[in-house]
């Protein structure tokens, strides 16, 4: 579950995602019969693990993994996606599209 951010924390995380991340959704055809599953995603990838660690600590949710020398932090749970985009919207144009 996403934690309640202070204004300073939301501004930092929102600016970081605006600069180095993405916020989007895509449809996956994962179920028989053509049922479409929508995947929500907030994602940031950088080489500095400290930046990724800060994202995880501030949001209190998501997961971290290493791929090809880049560290990634991502939130994909729908509930967490909308809770975080709502808090980031004043500071992140990418988040404003989902509020």
Buried (B, 14 or more C-beta within 10 A) or exposed (E): EBBEBEEEBBBBBBEBBBEEBEBEBEEEEEEEEEEEEEEBBBBBBBEEEEBBEBBBEBBEBBEEEEEEEEBBBBBBBEEBBBBBBBBBBEBBEBBBEBE
